[in-house]
Amino acid sequence: MPAPGKKKQGKVCRECHRVVDGESCVVCGTTNISDDWAGYLVIIDPEHSDVAKKMNIKLPGRYALKVR
């Protein structure tokens, strides 16, 4: 749950964990979207990020660490 006065950034794709603005993911194309997620992660350079490699992230962007 976000802190009082703060709002979560949006919905998240359950497949690739990317934060999305609409009702479908622009990366993988799925409509399997959730608003129940935790841990905000911004990947700038996925080729040199150990976290991106562990999460199998290939594109820069905003991601969630855990999606329910």
PQR file of N, CA, C, O and H, with PARSE charges and radii, in Angstrom:
ATOM      1  N   MET A   1       0.843  -1.182   0.000 -0.4000 1.5000
ATOM      2  CA  MET A   1       0.000   0.000   0.000 -0.0000 2.0000
ATOM      3  C   MET A   1       0.887   1.243   0.000  0.5500 1.7000
ATOM      4  O   MET A   1       1.831   1.326   0.785 -0.5500 1.4000
ATOM      5  N   PRO A   2       0.592   2.211  -0.874 -0.5600 1.5000
ATOM      6  CA  PRO A   2       1.422   3.410  -0.918  0.2800 2.0000
ATOM      7  C   PRO A   2       1.250   4.243   0.351  0.5500 1.7000
ATOM      8  O   PRO A   2       0.236   4.156   1.043 -0.5500 1.4000
ATOM      9  N   ALA A   3       2.255   5.040   0.631 -0.4000 1.5000
ATOM     10  CA  ALA A   3       2.204   5.922   1.797 -0.0000 2.0000
ATOM     11  C   ALA A   3       1.073   6.931   1.624  0.5500 1.7000
ATOM     12  O   ALA A   3       0.701   7.248   0.494 -0.5500 1.4000
ATOM     13  H   ALA A   3       3.079   5.111   0.069  0.4000 1.0000
ATOM     14  N   PRO A   4       0.519   7.441   2.723 -0.5600 1.5000
ATOM     15  CA  PRO A   4      -0.551   8.434   2.611  0.2800 2.0000
ATOM     16  C   PRO A   4      -0.116   9.619   1.756  0.5500 1.7000
ATOM     17  O   PRO A   4       0.981  10.153   1.921 -0.5500 1.4000
ATOM     18  N   GLY A   5      -0.986  10.016   0.850 -0.4000 1.5000
ATOM     19  CA  GLY A   5      -0.678  11.136  -0.026 -0.0000 2.0000
ATOM     20  C   GLY A   5       0.096  10.750  -1.270  0.5500 1.7000
ATOM     21  O   GLY A   5       0.330  11.595  -2.133 -0.5500 1.4000
ATOM     22  H   GLY A   5      -1.877   9.583   0.716  0.4000 1.0000
ATOM     23  N   LYS A   6       0.502   9.483  -1.383 -0.4000 1.5000
ATOM     24  CA  LYS A   6       1.225   9.024  -2.566 -0.0000 2.0000
ATOM     25  C   LYS A   6       0.375   8.006  -3.303  0.5500 1.7000
ATOM     26  O   LYS A   6      -0.335   7.206  -2.694 -0.5500 1.4000
ATOM     27  H   LYS A   6       0.311   8.797  -0.681  0.4000 1.0000
ATOM     28  N   LYS A   7       0.458   8.051  -4.616 -0.4000 1.5000
ATOM     29  CA  LYS A   7      -0.314   7.148  -5.460 -0.0000 2.0000
ATOM     30  C   LYS A   7       0.638   6.262  -6.244  0.5500 1.7000
ATOM     31  O   LYS A   7       1.696   6.715  -6.681 -0.5500 1.4000
ATOM     32  H   LYS A   7       1.034   8.702  -5.111  0.4000 1.0000
ATOM     33  N   LYS A   8       0.266   4.997  -6.426 -0.4000 1.5000
ATOM     34  CA  LYS A   8       1.096   4.110  -7.246 -0.0000 2.0000
ATOM     35  C   LYS A   8       1.142   4.640  -8.668  0.5500 1.7000
ATOM     36  O   LYS A   8       0.236   5.345  -9.114 -0.5500 1.4000
ATOM     37  H   LYS A   8      -0.593   4.628  -6.071  0.4000 1.0000
ATOM     38  N   GLN A   9       2.204   4.293  -9.368 -0.4000 1.5000
ATOM     39  CA  GLN A   9       2.457   4.814 -10.703 -0.0000 2.0000
ATOM     40  C   GLN A   9       1.495   4.299 -11.767  0.5500 1.7000
ATOM     41  O   GLN A   9       1.364   4.935 -12.812 -0.5500 1.4000
ATOM     42  H   GLN A   9       2.939   3.720  -9.005  0.4000 1.0000
ATOM     43  N   GLY A  10       0.824   3.188 -11.550 -0.4000 1.5000
ATOM     44  CA  GLY A  10      -0.073   2.658 -12.564 -0.0000 2.0000
ATOM     45  C   GLY A  10      -0.244   1.166 -12.426  0.5500 1.7000
ATOM     46  O   GLY A  10      -0.016   0.581 -11.368 -0.5500 1.4000
ATOM     47  H   GLY A  10       0.931   2.671 -10.701  0.4000 1.0000
ATOM     48  N   LYS A  11      -0.650   0.572 -13.521 -0.4000 1.5000
ATOM     49  CA  LYS A  11      -0.828  -0.870 -13.549 -0.0000 2.0000
ATOM     50  C   LYS A  11       0.423  -1.517 -14.110  0.5500 1.7000
ATOM     51  O   LYS A  11       1.246  -0.867 -14.754 -0.5500 1.4000
ATOM     52  H   LYS A  11      -0.835   1.048 -14.381  0.4000 1.0000
ATOM     53  N   VAL A  12       0.549  -2.816 -13.853 -0.4000 1.5000
ATOM     54  CA  VAL A  12       1.766  -3.536 -14.231 -0.0000 2.0000
ATOM     55  C   VAL A  12       1.399  -4.797 -15.008  0.5500 1.7000
ATOM     56  O   VAL A  12       0.419  -5.473 -14.696 -0.5500 1.4000
ATOM     57  H   VAL A  12      -0.120  -3.344 -13.330  0.4000 1.0000
ATOM     58  N   CYS A  13       2.196  -5.096 -16.014 -0.4000 1.5000
ATOM     59  CA  CYS A  13       2.034  -6.318 -16.795 -0.0000 2.0000
ATOM     60  C   CYS A  13       2.454  -7.519 -15.950  0.5500 1.7000
ATOM     61  O   CYS A  13       3.546  -7.530 -15.381 -0.5500 1.4000
ATOM     62  H   CYS A  13       2.992  -4.547 -16.267  0.4000 1.0000
ATOM     63  N   ARG A  14       1.606  -8.509 -15.869 -0.4000 1.5000
ATOM     64  CA  ARG A  14       1.942  -9.710 -15.099 -0.0000 2.0000
ATOM     65  C   ARG A  14       2.980 -10.577 -15.804  0.5500 1.7000
ATOM     66  O   ARG A  14       3.620 -11.413 -15.165 -0.5500 1.4000
ATOM     67  H   ARG A  14       0.719  -8.501 -16.331  0.4000 1.0000
ATOM     68  N   GLU A  15       3.153 -10.394 -17.094 -0.4000 1.5000
ATOM     69  CA  GLU A  15       4.098 -11.212 -17.862 -0.0000 2.0000
ATOM     70  C   GLU A  15       5.527 -10.690 -17.761  0.5500 1.7000
ATOM     71  O   GLU A  15       6.444 -11.450 -17.450 -0.5500 1.4000
ATOM     72  H   GLU A  15       2.633  -9.715 -17.613  0.4000 1.0000
ATOM     73  N   CYS A  16       5.725  -9.388 -18.022 -0.4000 1.5000
ATOM     74  CA  CYS A  16       7.091  -8.841 -18.056 -0.0000 2.0000
ATOM     75  C   CYS A  16       7.370  -7.829 -16.943  0.5500 1.7000
ATOM     76  O   CYS A  16       8.481  -7.306 -16.862 -0.5500 1.4000
ATOM     77  H   CYS A  16       4.980  -8.770 -18.274  0.4000 1.0000
ATOM     78  N   HIS A  17       6.390  -7.544 -16.087 -0.4000 1.5000
ATOM     79  CA  HIS A  17       6.508  -6.650 -14.924 -0.0000 2.0000
ATOM     80  C   HIS A  17       6.670  -5.181 -15.287  0.5500 1.7000
ATOM     81  O   HIS A  17       7.001  -4.381 -14.412 -0.5500 1.4000
ATOM     82  H   HIS A  17       5.488  -7.969 -16.152  0.4000 1.0000
ATOM     83  N   ARG A  18       6.454  -4.798 -16.528 -0.4000 1.5000
ATOM     84  CA  ARG A  18       6.594  -3.399 -16.935 -0.0000 2.0000
ATOM     85  C   ARG A  18       5.384  -2.592 -16.476  0.5500 1.7000
ATOM     86  O   ARG A  18       4.249  -3.060 -16.562 -0.5500 1.4000
ATOM     87  H   ARG A  18       6.186  -5.449 -17.239  0.4000 1.0000
ATOM     88  N   VAL A  19       5.632  -1.376 -15.988 -0.4000 1.5000
ATOM     89  CA  VAL A  19       4.552  -0.467 -15.619 -0.0000 2.0000
ATOM     90  C   VAL A  19       3.920   0.045 -16.909  0.5500 1.7000
ATOM     91  O   VAL A  19       4.619   0.559 -17.783 -0.5500 1.4000
ATOM     92  H   VAL A  19       6.554  -0.995 -15.918  0.4000 1.0000
ATOM     93  N   VAL A  20       2.598  -0.092 -17.031 -0.4000 1.5000
ATOM     94  CA  VAL A  20       1.889   0.298 -18.250 -0.0000 2.0000
ATOM     95  C   VAL A  20       0.905   1.426 -17.956  0.5500 1.7000
ATOM     96  O   VAL A  20       0.461   1.592 -16.819 -0.5500 1.4000
ATOM     97  H   VAL A  20       2.030  -0.509 -16.321  0.4000 1.0000
ATOM     98  N   ASP A  21       0.569   2.193 -18.979 -0.4000 1.5000
ATOM     99  CA  ASP A  21      -0.358   3.300 -18.831 -0.0000 2.0000
ATOM    100  C   ASP A  21      -1.780   2.910 -19.214  0.5500 1.7000
ATOM    101  O   ASP A  21      -2.735   3.425 -18.633 -0.5500 1.4000
ATOM    102  H   ASP A  21       0.929   2.058 -19.902  0.4000 1.0000
ATOM    103  N   GLY A  22      -1.937   2.017 -20.174 -0.4000 1.5000
ATOM    104  CA  GLY A  22      -3.266   1.633 -20.641 -0.0000 2.0000
ATOM    105  C   GLY A  22      -3.704   0.291 -20.091  0.5500 1.7000
ATOM    106  O   GLY A  22      -3.367  -0.076 -18.965 -0.5500 1.4000
ATOM    107  H   GLY A  22      -1.161   1.599 -20.646  0.4000 1.0000
ATOM    108  N   GLU A  23      -4.453  -0.433 -20.893 -0.4000 1.5000
ATOM    109  CA  GLU A  23      -4.983  -1.734 -20.492 -0.0000 2.0000
ATOM    110  C   GLU A  23      -4.250  -2.897 -21.144  0.5500 1.7000
ATOM    111  O   GLU A  23      -4.661  -4.049 -21.007 -0.5500 1.4000
ATOM    112  H   GLU A  23      -4.726  -0.135 -21.808  0.4000 1.0000
ATOM    113  N   SER A  24      -3.152  -2.595 -21.862 -0.4000 1.5000
ATOM    114  CA  SER A  24      -2.335  -3.658 -22.438 -0.0000 2.0000
ATOM    115  C   SER A  24      -0.873  -3.241 -22.406  0.5500 1.7000
ATOM    116  O   SER A  24      -0.555  -2.053 -22.347 -0.5500 1.4000
ATOM    117  H   SER A  24      -2.818  -1.659 -21.973  0.4000 1.0000
ATOM    118  N   CYS A  25       0.006  -4.222 -22.446 -0.4000 1.5000
ATOM    119  CA  CYS A  25       1.444  -3.982 -22.374 -0.0000 2.0000
ATOM    120  C   CYS A  25       1.998  -3.693 -23.771  0.5500 1.7000
ATOM    121  O   CYS A  25       1.734  -4.434 -24.718 -0.5500 1.4000
ATOM    122  H   CYS A  25      -0.252  -5.187 -22.494  0.4000 1.0000
ATOM    123  N   VAL A  26       2.759  -2.620 -23.888 -0.4000 1.5000
ATOM    124  CA  VAL A  26       3.345  -2.267 -25.184 -0.0000 2.0000
ATOM    125  C   VAL A  26       4.555  -3.131 -25.517  0.5500 1.7000
ATOM    126  O   VAL A  26       4.969  -3.192 -26.674 -0.5500 1.4000
ATOM    127  H   VAL A  26       2.974  -2.018 -23.119  0.4000 1.0000
ATOM    128  N   VAL A  27       5.131  -3.805 -24.512 -0.4000 1.5000
ATOM    129  CA  VAL A  27       6.311  -4.634 -24.736 -0.0000 2.0000
ATOM    130  C   VAL A  27       5.919  -6.029 -25.202  0.5500 1.7000
ATOM    131  O   VAL A  27       6.368  -6.482 -26.254 -0.5500 1.4000
ATOM    132  H   VAL A  27       4.794  -3.756 -23.571  0.4000 1.0000
ATOM    133  N   CYS A  28       5.078  -6.716 -24.420 -0.4000 1.5000
ATOM    134  CA  CYS A  28       4.747  -8.099 -24.771 -0.0000 2.0000
ATOM    135  C   CYS A  28       3.340  -8.249 -25.357  0.5500 1.7000
ATOM    136  O   CYS A  28       2.985  -9.329 -25.830 -0.5500 1.4000
ATOM    137  H   CYS A  28       4.713  -6.348 -23.565  0.4000 1.0000
ATOM    138  N   GLY A  29       2.532  -7.179 -25.332 -0.4000 1.5000
ATOM    139  CA  GLY A  29       1.230  -7.198 -25.990 -0.0000 2.0000
ATOM    140  C   GLY A  29       0.098  -7.832 -25.209  0.5500 1.7000
ATOM    141  O   GLY A  29      -1.028  -7.880 -25.704 -0.5500 1.4000
ATOM    142  H   GLY A  29       2.820  -6.302 -24.948  0.4000 1.0000
ATOM    143  N   THR A  30       0.355  -8.322 -24.007 -0.4000 1.5000
ATOM    144  CA  THR A  30      -0.678  -8.997 -23.238 -0.0000 2.0000
ATOM    145  C   THR A  30      -1.641  -7.999 -22.594  0.5500 1.7000
ATOM    146  O   THR A  30      -1.303  -6.831 -22.406 -0.5500 1.4000
ATOM    147  H   THR A  30       1.269  -8.283 -23.605  0.4000 1.0000
ATOM    148  N   THR A  31      -2.820  -8.463 -22.266 -0.4000 1.5000
ATOM    149  CA  THR A  31      -3.786  -7.665 -21.502 -0.0000 2.0000
ATOM    150  C   THR A  31      -3.885  -8.188 -20.075  0.5500 1.7000
ATOM    151  O   THR A  31      -4.806  -7.831 -19.341 -0.5500 1.4000
ATOM    152  H   THR A  31      -3.095  -9.412 -22.419  0.4000 1.0000
ATOM    153  N   ASN A  32      -2.941  -9.031 -19.687 -0.4000 1.5000
ATOM    154  CA  ASN A  32      -2.883  -9.594 -18.333 -0.0000 2.0000
ATOM    155  C   ASN A  32      -2.210  -8.560 -17.424  0.5500 1.7000
ATOM    156  O   ASN A  32      -1.009  -8.625 -17.164 -0.5500 1.4000
ATOM    157  H   ASN A  32      -2.193  -9.322 -20.283  0.4000 1.0000
ATOM    158  N   ILE A  33      -3.015  -7.605 -16.949 -0.4000 1.5000
ATOM    159  CA  ILE A  33      -2.530  -6.445 -16.212 -0.0000 2.0000
ATOM    160  C   ILE A  33      -3.007  -6.513 -14.766  0.5500 1.7000
ATOM    161  O   ILE A  33      -4.110  -6.985 -14.493 -0.5500 1.4000
ATOM    162  H   ILE A  33      -3.991  -7.551 -17.160  0.4000 1.0000
ATOM    163  N   SER A  34      -2.174  -6.042 -13.842 -0.4000 1.5000
ATOM    164  CA  SER A  34      -2.520  -6.048 -12.425 -0.0000 2.0000
ATOM    165  C   SER A  34      -2.262  -4.680 -11.812  0.5500 1.7000
ATOM    166  O   SER A  34      -1.348  -3.967 -12.225 -0.5500 1.4000
ATOM    167  H   SER A  34      -1.278  -5.658 -14.064  0.4000 1.0000
ATOM    168  N   ASP A  35      -3.076  -4.318 -10.821 -0.4000 1.5000
ATOM    169  CA  ASP A  35      -2.788  -3.100 -10.061 -0.0000 2.0000
ATOM    170  C   ASP A  35      -2.305  -3.456  -8.654  0.5500 1.7000
ATOM    171  O   ASP A  35      -2.190  -2.585  -7.791 -0.5500 1.4000
ATOM    172  H   ASP A  35      -3.819  -4.897 -10.485  0.4000 1.0000
ATOM    173  N   ASP A  36      -2.025  -4.740  -8.433 -0.4000 1.5000
ATOM    174  CA  ASP A  36      -1.522  -5.231  -7.154 -0.0000 2.0000
ATOM    175  C   ASP A  36      -0.051  -5.611  -7.320  0.5500 1.7000
ATOM    176  O   ASP A  36       0.273  -6.732  -7.713 -0.5500 1.4000
ATOM    177  H   ASP A  36      -2.118  -5.447  -9.134  0.4000 1.0000
ATOM    178  N   TRP A  37       0.826  -4.667  -7.016 -0.4000 1.5000
ATOM    179  CA  TRP A  37       2.250  -4.881  -7.211 -0.0000 2.0000
ATOM    180  C   TRP A  37       3.053  -4.136  -6.158  0.5500 1.7000
ATOM    181  O   TRP A  37       2.528  -3.277  -5.449 -0.5500 1.4000
ATOM    182  H   TRP A  37       0.563  -3.757  -6.696  0.4000 1.0000
ATOM    183  N   ALA A  38       4.341  -4.479  -6.067 -0.4000 1.5000
ATOM    184  CA  ALA A  38       5.215  -3.842  -5.075 -0.0000 2.0000
ATOM    185  C   ALA A  38       6.614  -3.699  -5.653  0.5500 1.7000
ATOM    186  O   ALA A  38       7.030  -4.496  -6.493 -0.5500 1.4000
ATOM    187  H   ALA A  38       4.767  -5.176  -6.644  0.4000 1.0000
ATOM    188  N   GLY A  39       7.334  -2.688  -5.204 -0.4000 1.5000
ATOM    189  CA  GLY A  39       8.722  -2.483  -5.600 -0.0000 2.0000
ATOM    190  C   GLY A  39       8.852  -1.828  -6.950  0.5500 1.7000
ATOM    191  O   GLY A  39       8.613  -2.465  -7.976 -0.5500 1.4000
ATOM    192  H   GLY A  39       6.996  -2.040  -4.522  0.4000 1.0000
ATOM    193  N   TYR A  40       9.225  -0.571  -6.966 -0.4000 1.5000
ATOM    194  CA  TYR A  40       9.345   0.204  -8.198 -0.0000 2.0000
ATOM    195  C   TYR A  40      10.802   0.220  -8.640  0.5500 1.7000
ATOM    196  O   TYR A  40      11.693   0.535  -7.851 -0.5500 1.4000
ATOM    197  H   TYR A  40       9.418  -0.053  -6.133  0.4000 1.0000
ATOM    198  N   LEU A  41      11.039  -0.117  -9.892 -0.4000 1.5000
ATOM    199  CA  LEU A  41      12.391  -0.245 -10.421 -0.0000 2.0000
ATOM    200  C   LEU A  41      12.477   0.477 -11.758  0.5500 1.7000
ATOM    201  O   LEU A  41      11.626   0.279 -12.625 -0.5500 1.4000
ATOM    202  H   LEU A  41      10.315  -0.373 -10.532  0.4000 1.0000
ATOM    203  N   VAL A  42      13.491   1.307 -11.934 -0.4000 1.5000
ATOM    204  CA  VAL A  42      13.727   1.979 -13.211 -0.0000 2.0000
ATOM    205  C   VAL A  42      15.026   1.423 -13.791  0.5500 1.7000
ATOM    206  O   VAL A  42      16.093   1.528 -13.187 -0.5500 1.4000
ATOM    207  H   VAL A  42      14.183   1.468 -11.230  0.4000 1.0000
ATOM    208  N   ILE A  43      14.908   0.836 -14.967 -0.4000 1.5000
ATOM    209  CA  ILE A  43      16.075   0.287 -15.663 -0.0000 2.0000
ATOM    210  C   ILE A  43      16.466   1.264 -16.759  0.5500 1.7000
ATOM    211  O   ILE A  43      15.667   1.565 -17.646 -0.5500 1.4000
ATOM    212  H   ILE A  43      14.041   0.750 -15.458  0.4000 1.0000
ATOM    213  N   ILE A  44      17.692   1.759 -16.696 -0.4000 1.5000
ATOM    214  CA  ILE A  44      18.174   2.713 -17.695 -0.0000 2.0000
ATOM    215  C   ILE A  44      19.040   2.007 -18.742  0.5500 1.7000
ATOM    216  O   ILE A  44      18.912   2.266 -19.938 -0.5500 1.4000
ATOM    217  H   ILE A  44      18.341   1.515 -15.975  0.4000 1.0000
ATOM    218  N   ASP A  45      19.913   1.122 -18.286 -0.4000 1.5000
ATOM    219  CA  ASP A  45      20.824   0.415 -19.183 -0.0000 2.0000
ATOM    220  C   ASP A  45      20.760  -1.085 -18.887  0.5500 1.7000
ATOM    221  O   ASP A  45      21.565  -1.599 -18.111 -0.5500 1.4000
ATOM    222  H   ASP A  45      20.017   0.912 -17.314  0.4000 1.0000
ATOM    223  N   PRO A  46      19.801  -1.790 -19.508 -0.5600 1.5000
ATOM    224  CA  PRO A  46      19.608  -3.205 -19.184  0.2800 2.0000
ATOM    225  C   PRO A  46      20.806  -4.098 -19.503  0.5500 1.7000
ATOM    226  O   PRO A  46      20.972  -5.145 -18.877 -0.5500 1.4000
ATOM    227  N   GLU A  47      21.639  -3.708 -20.459 -0.4000 1.5000
ATOM    228  CA  GLU A  47      22.802  -4.526 -20.808 -0.0000 2.0000
ATOM    229  C   GLU A  47      23.852  -4.568 -19.706  0.5500 1.7000
ATOM    230  O   GLU A  47      24.610  -5.532 -19.609 -0.5500 1.4000
ATOM    231  H   GLU A  47      21.504  -2.858 -20.968  0.4000 1.0000
ATOM    232  N   HIS A  48      23.902  -3.533 -18.878 -0.4000 1.5000
ATOM    233  CA  HIS A  48      24.905  -3.459 -17.821 -0.0000 2.0000
ATOM    234  C   HIS A  48      24.299  -3.558 -16.427  0.5500 1.7000
ATOM    235  O   HIS A  48      24.984  -3.306 -15.436 -0.5500 1.4000
ATOM    236  H   HIS A  48      23.285  -2.749 -18.957  0.4000 1.0000
ATOM    237  N   SER A  49      23.033  -3.918 -16.339 -0.4000 1.5000
ATOM    238  CA  SER A  49      22.355  -4.024 -15.047 -0.0000 2.0000
ATOM    239  C   SER A  49      22.219  -5.482 -14.629  0.5500 1.7000
ATOM    240  O   SER A  49      21.624  -6.289 -15.343 -0.5500 1.4000
ATOM    241  H   SER A  49      22.476  -4.123 -17.144  0.4000 1.0000
ATOM    242  N   ASP A  50      22.775  -5.812 -13.469 -0.4000 1.5000
ATOM    243  CA  ASP A  50      22.638  -7.175 -12.955 -0.0000 2.0000
ATOM    244  C   ASP A  50      21.188  -7.494 -12.602  0.5500 1.7000
ATOM    245  O   ASP A  50      20.738  -8.625 -12.788 -0.5500 1.4000
ATOM    246  H   ASP A  50      23.259  -5.157 -12.889  0.4000 1.0000
ATOM    247  N   VAL A  51      20.455  -6.501 -12.093 -0.4000 1.5000
ATOM    248  CA  VAL A  51      19.042  -6.703 -11.752 -0.0000 2.0000
ATOM    249  C   VAL A  51      18.234  -6.982 -13.019  0.5500 1.7000
ATOM    250  O   VAL A  51      17.389  -7.878 -13.033 -0.5500 1.4000
ATOM    251  H   VAL A  51      20.820  -5.583 -11.942  0.4000 1.0000
ATOM    252  N   ALA A  52      18.488  -6.224 -14.074 -0.4000 1.5000
ATOM    253  CA  ALA A  52      17.786  -6.437 -15.343 -0.0000 2.0000
ATOM    254  C   ALA A  52      18.071  -7.828 -15.896  0.5500 1.7000
ATOM    255  O   ALA A  52      17.169  -8.491 -16.409 -0.5500 1.4000
ATOM    256  H   ALA A  52      19.174  -5.497 -14.063  0.4000 1.0000
ATOM    257  N   LYS A  53      19.301  -8.264 -15.797 -0.4000 1.5000
ATOM    258  CA  LYS A  53      19.644  -9.602 -16.278 -0.0000 2.0000
ATOM    259  C   LYS A  53      18.931 -10.678 -15.471  0.5500 1.7000
ATOM    260  O   LYS A  53      18.436 -11.656 -16.032 -0.5500 1.4000
ATOM    261  H   LYS A  53      20.034  -7.725 -15.380  0.4000 1.0000
ATOM    262  N   LYS A  54      18.877 -10.497 -14.147 -0.4000 1.5000
ATOM    263  CA  LYS A  54      18.214 -11.480 -13.284 -0.0000 2.0000
ATOM    264  C   LYS A  54      16.712 -11.548 -13.560  0.5500 1.7000
ATOM    265  O   LYS A  54      16.108 -12.617 -13.483 -0.5500 1.4000
ATOM    266  H   LYS A  54      19.279  -9.703 -13.691  0.4000 1.0000
ATOM    267  N   MET A  55      16.112 -10.391 -13.883 -0.4000 1.5000
ATOM    268  CA  MET A  55      14.673 -10.338 -14.165 -0.0000 2.0000
ATOM    269  C   MET A  55      14.360 -10.554 -15.642  0.5500 1.7000
ATOM    270  O   MET A  55      13.197 -10.523 -16.043 -0.5500 1.4000
ATOM    271  H   MET A  55      16.603  -9.522 -13.945  0.4000 1.0000
ATOM    272  N   ASN A  56      15.397 -10.773 -16.452 -0.4000 1.5000
ATOM    273  CA  ASN A  56      15.242 -11.001 -17.885 -0.0000 2.0000
ATOM    274  C   ASN A  56      14.623  -9.785 -18.594  0.5500 1.7000
ATOM    275  O   ASN A  56      13.759  -9.931 -19.460 -0.5500 1.4000
ATOM    276  H   ASN A  56      16.342 -10.798 -16.127  0.4000 1.0000
ATOM    277  N   ILE A  57      15.079  -8.592 -18.212 -0.4000 1.5000
ATOM    278  CA  ILE A  57      14.601  -7.339 -18.800 -0.0000 2.0000
ATOM    279  C   ILE A  57      15.575  -6.927 -19.892  0.5500 1.7000
ATOM    280  O   ILE A  57      16.779  -6.826 -19.657 -0.5500 1.4000
ATOM    281  H   ILE A  57      15.780  -8.474 -17.509  0.4000 1.0000
ATOM    282  N   LYS A  58      15.049  -6.692 -21.084 -0.4000 1.5000
ATOM    283  CA  LYS A  58      15.878  -6.344 -22.231 -0.0000 2.0000
ATOM    284  C   LYS A  58      15.760  -4.879 -22.641  0.5500 1.7000
ATOM    285  O   LYS A  58      16.631  -4.363 -23.342 -0.5500 1.4000
ATOM    286  H   LYS A  58      14.071  -6.774 -21.276  0.4000 1.0000
ATOM    287  N   LEU A  59      14.683  -4.197 -22.208 -0.4000 1.5000
ATOM    288  CA  LEU A  59      14.429  -2.819 -22.617 -0.0000 2.0000
ATOM    289  C   LEU A  59      14.432  -1.876 -21.421  0.5500 1.7000
ATOM    290  O   LEU A  59      13.971  -2.254 -20.343 -0.5500 1.4000
ATOM    291  H   LEU A  59      13.975  -4.616 -21.639  0.4000 1.0000
ATOM    292  N   PRO A  60      14.941  -0.658 -21.587 -0.5600 1.5000
ATOM    293  CA  PRO A  60      14.865   0.305 -20.498  0.2800 2.0000
ATOM    294  C   PRO A  60      13.409   0.675 -20.203  0.5500 1.7000
ATOM    295  O   PRO A  60      12.557   0.629 -21.091 -0.5500 1.4000
ATOM    296  N   GLY A  61      13.138   1.038 -18.964 -0.4000 1.5000
ATOM    297  CA  GLY A  61      11.785   1.443 -18.596 -0.0000 2.0000
ATOM    298  C   GLY A  61      11.509   1.280 -17.131  0.5500 1.7000
ATOM    299  O   GLY A  61      12.417   1.041 -16.335 -0.5500 1.4000
ATOM    300  H   GLY A  61      13.830   1.075 -18.243  0.4000 1.0000
ATOM    301  N   ARG A  62      10.223   1.414 -16.771 -0.4000 1.5000
ATOM    302  CA  ARG A  62       9.780   1.302 -15.384 -0.0000 2.0000
ATOM    303  C   ARG A  62       9.197  -0.093 -15.163  0.5500 1.7000
ATOM    304  O   ARG A  62       8.398  -0.569 -15.970 -0.5500 1.4000
ATOM    305  H   ARG A  62       9.486   1.609 -17.418  0.4000 1.0000
ATOM    306  N   TYR A  63       9.593  -0.743 -14.079 -0.4000 1.5000
ATOM    307  CA  TYR A  63       9.173  -2.115 -13.794 -0.0000 2.0000
ATOM    308  C   TYR A  63       8.808  -2.286 -12.320  0.5500 1.7000
ATOM    309  O   TYR A  63       9.208  -1.494 -11.467 -0.5500 1.4000
ATOM    310  H   TYR A  63      10.242  -0.357 -13.423  0.4000 1.0000
ATOM    311  N   ALA A  64       8.049  -3.327 -12.046 -0.4000 1.5000
ATOM    312  CA  ALA A  64       7.719  -3.714 -10.673 -0.0000 2.0000
ATOM    313  C   ALA A  64       8.534  -4.937 -10.298  0.5500 1.7000
ATOM    314  O   ALA A  64       8.768  -5.812 -11.132 -0.5500 1.4000
ATOM    315  H   ALA A  64       7.724  -3.971 -12.739  0.4000 1.0000
ATOM    316  N   LEU A  65       8.964  -5.000  -9.054 -0.4000 1.5000
ATOM    317  CA  LEU A  65       9.726  -6.155  -8.606 -0.0000 2.0000
ATOM    318  C   LEU A  65       8.818  -7.350  -8.358  0.5500 1.7000
ATOM    319  O   LEU A  65       9.190  -8.483  -8.664 -0.5500 1.4000
ATOM    320  H   LEU A  65       8.774  -4.289  -8.377  0.4000 1.0000
ATOM    321  N   LYS A  66       7.622  -7.110  -7.804 -0.4000 1.5000
ATOM    322  CA  LYS A  66       6.691  -8.197  -7.482 -0.0000 2.0000
ATOM    323  C   LYS A  66       5.303  -7.838  -7.983  0.5500 1.7000
ATOM    324  O   LYS A  66       4.793  -6.754  -7.700 -0.5500 1.4000
ATOM    325  H   LYS A  66       7.320  -6.190  -7.555  0.4000 1.0000
ATOM    326  N   VAL A  67       4.696  -8.747  -8.723 -0.4000 1.5000
ATOM    327  CA  VAL A  67       3.340  -8.550  -9.240 -0.0000 2.0000
ATOM    328  C   VAL A  67       2.474  -9.697  -8.764  0.5500 1.7000
ATOM    329  O   VAL A  67       2.848 -10.864  -8.887 -0.5500 1.4000
ATOM    330  H   VAL A  67       5.110  -9.628  -8.952  0.4000 1.0000
ATOM    331  N   ARG A  68       1.306  -9.361  -8.217 -0.4000 1.5000
ATOM    332  CA  ARG A  68       0.372 -10.389  -7.744 -0.0000 2.0000
ATOM    333  C   ARG A  68      -0.796 -10.494  -8.685  0.5500 1.7000
ATOM    334  O   ARG A  68      -1.696 -11.305  -8.463 -0.5500 1.4000
ATOM    335  H   ARG A  68       1.002  -8.413  -8.118  0.4000 1.0000
TER
END
